Structure formats: structure tokens, C-alpha cells
């Protein structure tokens, strides 16, 4: 198999895996109201379990990323698939807040983390030309967005036709499909991976993981990147968890909620690939500032517009263009700054920041609804954080991409 064919196979496999692991995670908001109806649990308790799941998904990634950097991605992906499927299946028999905390908050979330961005992007990036990494990250990320587009309406259809338990078992079965898909990523990484082209960060002599972590956490650019990514997590988790409830509070149907989540995923396919392509031509920190700033503008529009089905769909489409389009430039900046040897670990650490924000977005949304009966103040917080994230990305140290065909000096 040629190097080009092998690269395409790796990217396709990673995108397909992320389609499933992201698809199963991004539809959890559709289960909140059915679980409340059948178990009598409160929205605050369910939101807390989902919030812990958001954090666990991020916290598990540098751990699994480090294991993948050492042992290879395949073993990590298999373990993650079993955890994800087991957690989803056990959710159907969890009738207490502590049970949901264990199944949705820990087991399935950690399993999804083992099959997510840091492992998949890290597992493919070290086998690609540096100029290919931004678009590859965009394509892989688009796979996750396509998963949200496919899983949201299908999951809602199963809930409506059968039950939320049947829908959970369906998601669990889907998670097991990632095991055969992981086979192309079975090769263990070597201490020094060959590169098709040389980037300045990758030309440095090999260093240990501890040394790399010390360098990263002393670099202001890495800190700024993490602060901005915190906002992304808050935004995405709040909407995934509470947007279906927000839509129903506006008098619209659950089908509108499911279709809105699907639209977000569909339009993020374009957003993710577009961010990957633009990252080859423009500074990725500028793309991040633009993405975060546009989110703040979208929230203002949403708060002012009449809540009709059409307007909600237009809002969802706008959200989709920015949804997880932050992932390709964020991972690309990490690779630019520190190389790809420990990209799984370093990008996993940025996802801890992302999911710390996600914990707060999912949890505070539930608290606001339980205490105030409205998500209004959470929308305001989301808007303020988006503006702050746009500003904090601007000082990041990043060289301008070389023109196409140019050779590094």
C-alpha cells in the first residue's frame, strides 16, 4: 500500500471512529426529559451526572493519550469501546442519581474519551506530512460532527417509537463497531517517527514526556490556548445538555430539538473541514479568535429573535459552523509549538481544560433551570466567555504559514 493510501486509510478510520464516539455523546441531552419522566429524578441531579461525564471525558484523554503514545492507539481504542458500550447499557438499569453518575458520568464518558480527539488525531498526525495535519484534523473532526447529524434524529426516533432504554442499547451496540474500525491504527509509535517534511518543532532532538510537559506549561501560548478552549467546552456542553430542554421550554417539540442537534452536526462538517483548510493558509490563532467572536454574536441574535422552529434551525446551522471547528486549529497550534511525538498527551491536556468548562456548562445549566426556571443567565455567561476567548487567543505565539510550495529556511 502506498504512503498516500495508508494516510487516507488512517484518516478515514479515525473519522469513522469519532463519528460513533461523538455521535453517542452528543445526543445525551435527548435523554434528559425521558429519564426525568420514568425515574422521577430531578434535572439538577441528572445535569450533575452529565457534567461529571463531560469532565471525565476530558480528564481521561491525556491518560489514554499517554498510553496511546506509548503502546499505540489500537489497544486504547478497544478498551474505550468496551467501556463506552458497557456504560451506556448499564444506564438503562440506573434509577438513582448515583447510578447515573457511575454509568453516564464515569464509565461511558471515559470510554468515549479513549476513542476521541487526542488519541485519534495524535495517532494519525505522526504519520502525516506537517502540511497535511491541519486538514487531516479537520476531516477527522468532521467525522464526529457527521455522527451528531446521524445519531440525533435516529436516537429521537427510537425513543419515540420504543423507549429511551432501547435507544441506549442501540447506542451501546454502535460503540462496539469502533473495534474493527480501529485496526488500521494498530501500529505502535516509535521513539522517532519519520516525517515526510520537517517542521522546526519536530527537528528538535527527542525529549522525555516529563521534559515536554515542563516546557509546555512554562509556555504562555499553551496557557492562552487552554483558557480559550475552556470556553469552547462550556459552550458545547451547555448546548448539548440543555438546548433540547430550552427548545421545549419555548413550546417547540422534541423533534425540533433532535433536528436542531442534527443541523449543528451537519453544518459542523463544513465548519471543521473549512477550519482545517484555512489553517493551512492563515494563522490558526486568528481563526480561533474569529470562531469564538462569532459565537458571541450568534448568542445575541438568538436571545433577541422570536423562537420559531425556522429561527431555531437557522441558529443551529450558524452554531454548527463554529461548533467543534476549534479542534483543528487548537491541535494544529499544539503540534506547531511542540511537535507530534507527545501530541496525544498534550492535546489531551487541552481537552481537560475544555471539559472543565464543559462540566460547568452542563451543571450550571441544570442549576439555573432548577433555581430560576430559565437559562437566561447561562446564555449571558456563555456570551461573555466567548468574547474573552476571542481576545485571549490573539497573543499566542504562532508563525504565519508558508506559502504553498515554499521550503522552510
N, C-alpha and C positions, 0 to 999 in steps of 0.2 A: 504494500500500500504506500502511495506517495506521501510525502510530508504534508502536502496540501489536503489530501483526502483524509489523512489522520487528524489534522487540525479541525476540519469540518465535522468529522465524526465526534470528536471530543466536545465541540461546541454544541452540536445537536443533542448529544446525550445529556449534557449539563442543563440545557434549556428544557428538555423534556422532564427531567427530574424536578427542576424548580417549578415547572408547570403544575406538577402534582402536589409538592410540599407546600407551595404558596397557595394554590387553589384550596387546599383543605383548611389552611389557617385563615384565609381572608374571608371566609363565609361564616365564621363563628357568630357574628352579630345576628345572623338569621335564626339562631337557636335560642337567643335570649328570651324572647316572648313565649315561645313554646315551652321552654323549661320552667319559666315562671308559672305558666298555666297548669302544668301537670304536676309540679312538685310543691308549689306554694312558696318557693324561696323568693327572697326579695331581690330587687335589681342591684342594690348595693353589694350584697354578698356575691352574686354572680359576676358582677363587674370586677370585684376584687380578685376572684379566681382567674378571670380572663386577663386582668392586669398583671398578676403574678406570671401567667403564661407568656405575656409579652416580654417581661423582663427575663424569664428563664430562656426564652428563645434566643435572646441576645447574649446572655451570660454564658450559655453553653457553646457559643460559636468560637470564641478564642480557644476554649479547651479542645473542642473537636477539631478546630483548625490546626492547633499544635499537633494533635495526634495524626491528622492527615498529612501535615508537613513531614512527619517522621515515618509513619507507617504506610502512607498512601491513602487516597480518598476512598477507595472501594470498600475497605473494611468499615470505615466510619459510616459510609452511606448505608450499608447493610444493617448495622446496629441501629442507626437512626430510623430506618424504615420499620423495623420491628417495634421500636419504642412508640413511634407515631401511630401505627396501627393498633397496638395494644391500648394506648391511652384513649384513643377515640372509641374503641369497642367498649372499654370499661366505663366510659361516660354514661352509657345507656343504663347502667345499674347504680349510678351515683345519685342518691336522693338527698344528700346533705351538702352544705357548703364546704365542709372538709373533704368530702368525696370529690367534688368538682375541683377543689384546689389541687388534689393529687393527680387527677386524670387530665383535666384541661390545663391546669396551672403548672404541672411539673412534667409528667411523663410524655404526653403528646407534644408539648411545646419544646422540650429538649430534643425529642426525636426529629421534629421539623427543623430545629436548629442544626442538627447533624447533616441535614440534606439541603442546606441553604447557601446563601451568597458566598460566605467566606470560604467554605470548603469547595464549592463548585467553581467559583472564579479563580481561587488560588490554585486549584487542581488543573485548570486549563491554561492559566496565564504563563506559567513557567515553560510551557511547550510552544509558545507563540512568539512571533516577532514582536518587539516592543510597540511597533506602529499598529499592530493588529489588536492590541489588548483592549483599547477603548471600545472599538466596535464589537469585539467579542463579548465584553461585559454587557454591552447594550443588548445584544442578541439573547444572551443567557437571561438577562433581567426581563426581556420581553416575553420569554417563556413563562416566567412567573405571572406576568400580567395577563397573558393569554389564559393561564389557569384560572385566574379570578373571573375572567369573562365567561369561561365554560362552566365552572363549578357553581357560580352563584345562581343562575336560573335553574340548573339541573337539581341543585340541592333544594331550592324552594319548591320545585315541582314534586320531589319525593316527599318532602314534609307535608305538602298539601294533599297528596294522593294517598300516602300511607301514614307515616308518623315521623317525628324527629328522631326517634331511635333507629328506625330503618335508614334514615338519611345518614346517621352517624356510622352505621355498619357499612354503608356504601362507601363513605369516605375512607374507612379503615381498610377495606379491600383495595381501594385505589392506591393507598400508600404502599402496599406490598409490590405494586408494579414497578416501583423505583429500583428494586433489587436487580432484575435483569438489565434495566437501563444503565446501571452503574458499571457494567462490565468493561466498557472502554476506558474507564478511569482506574483500572486495577494496578497500573504500574507504580511502583514505589519511587519517590523522588530521590535523586542522588544529591550529594553534598554540593555539587556544582553543575547546574543544568546548562547544556549548550544553548546558545542564543543564535537566532538567525541574524540578528543585528545587535549592536552593542549600545546600550544606554549608559549614561555616565554613572547612574546609581548602581547599575549592575556590574560595572567594571571593577568595583572595589573587591579586595581580597575577601574570602569567606569569613564571616564572624559568627560567634555563637548567638543563640537566641537571647540569652541574658544581655549580651552587649548590644544587640539590636534594640531590645526593649528600652535599655537605658538611653540610647541615642534618640529614640522616638519620643520618649516622654520629656526629654530636655529640649525638644524642637517646638517652638511656639506655633509653627504651622500645623503640626499634628494636633495640638491642643485646640486651635481655632477650628480645625476640621471636625473634631469631636463635638465641640459646642454647637456648631451648625447642625450636625447630624442628630443631636438631641431633639431639636425642634422637629425634624422630619419624623422621628419616632412618635412624638406627642401627637402630631397632626394625623398620621396614618392610623394609629391605634384608636384614637378618639373616634374617627370616622368609621373604621371597620366595626368597632364595637357598638357605637351608638347611632350612627346615621340611619340604620333601619328603624330604630325607635323614634328618632327625630321625624322621619318621614311619616310614620303612623300618627305621631302627635299632631301633624299638620292635616290629618284627616284623609291621607292617601293610603292605598292598600299595600299589603306585604309584597305583592307582585311588583309594584313601583319600586320598592326598596331593593328587591332582588335585581331588577333590570338596571337600576342605578349603579349597583356594585359591578354588574357585568359591564356597563358602559365605561366605568372607571378603568377596569382591566383592559378593555378593548382599546381605548384611546391611549393607555399607557404603553401598549405595544409600539405605537408610533412615537410616543414620548421617549421611551427607553432607547430605541434604535436611533432616533434623532439625536439624543444626548450623546450616544456613543460616536456617531458620525461627526458631530460638531466638536467633540473632544479631540479629534484628530487635527482640527484646524484652528481652534481657539483655546485660550486658557480655560481650564476646567473650573477654576475658582470663579471666573466670571459667569460661567454657565450656572453654577450653584447659586450665586447671588441673584441671578435673573429668575431662577426657578422659585427660590424662597420668596422673592418680592412679588411674583405673580400669584403665589398662594394667598398672600395678604390681600391683594386686590380682589381675588375671587371670593374671599370670605365677606368682604364689604358688599360685593354685588349680591351674594346670597342673602345676607341679612336684610337688604333693602327690597329684594324682589318679592312679588306675590308667589306663594308656594303652590303653584300648579304643577301637574305632572310634567308638562313640557319644560317648564323652567327648571325643575329639579333635574331632568335629563340633561339639559344644557349645562347646568352647573357640574354634574357628574362628568360630562365629557371634558369640560375645562380642567377639573381636578385630575382626570386621567392623564392629561398631557404632562403633568408635573409629578404625578403620584409617587412612583419609585424611580423616576428619571434621575434622582440624585445619586443612585447607586453607581452607574458607570463613571461619572466624574469623581466621585469620592474614592472608589477603589483605584481609579487611574492616578489620582494625586498621591495616594499611598505608595503605589508602585513607582511613580516618578521620584518620590522622596527617598525611598528606602530599598528599591529593588523588589524582586519577586520571590527570593528564597524563603522568606517568612511572611509572605503576603497573606496566607490563610490565617495566621495568628494576628498580624497587625490589623488587617481589615476586620477580623473578628472582634478586636478590641474597640474599633469604632462602632461596631454594632452593639456593644454593651452600652455605649453612650446613647445610641439610637433607641435601644429598648428600655433604658432608664426613663427616657422621655415617653416611651410607649406605655410603660407602667402607669405613669401619672396621667396620661391622656385617657386610658381606659378606665382607671379607677376614679379620677376626679369627675369624669362624665357621669358615672353612676351616682357619686355622692351629690353632685349638683342636682340631678333629677330627683333623688330621694329627698333632699332637703329643700330645694327651691321649686321643684316641679318644672324646671326648664333648663335647657343647655346654654342659655344666653351668655352667661359669664365665661363659660368654657370657650365659646366662639371668640370672645374678646381676647382671652388669653392666647388662643391659637394664633390670632392675627398679630398680636404684639410679638410673640415668639418668632413668627415668620419674618417680620421686619428686622428683628435683632439678628436672626440667622443670615439674612442677606448682607448685613453690614459686617458681621464677624468673619465672613469668608474672604473679604477683599484684601486683608493684609497677608494672606497665605503666600508663602514663597513658592513661585512656580514659573519656570521658564516658558517663554512663548514657543509653541510647536514649530518645528522646522517646516519650511515649505515642502510640498510634495516633491520627492526626488532629490532633495538636498541631503548631503552627507555630513554627519556631526564632525566638528573640528577635533 
